[in-house]
């Protein structure tokens, strides 16, 4: 999902809808991914 986000020009909210998760969860995962 984070890979998809990085390669597409869609908002976190649009990604959340596409993957059926909360946008806040996508935000947390994105931040965790960027820390690594």
Secondary structure, 3 states (H helix, E strand, C coil): CHHHHHHCCCCHHHHHHHHCCCHHHHHHHHHHHHHC
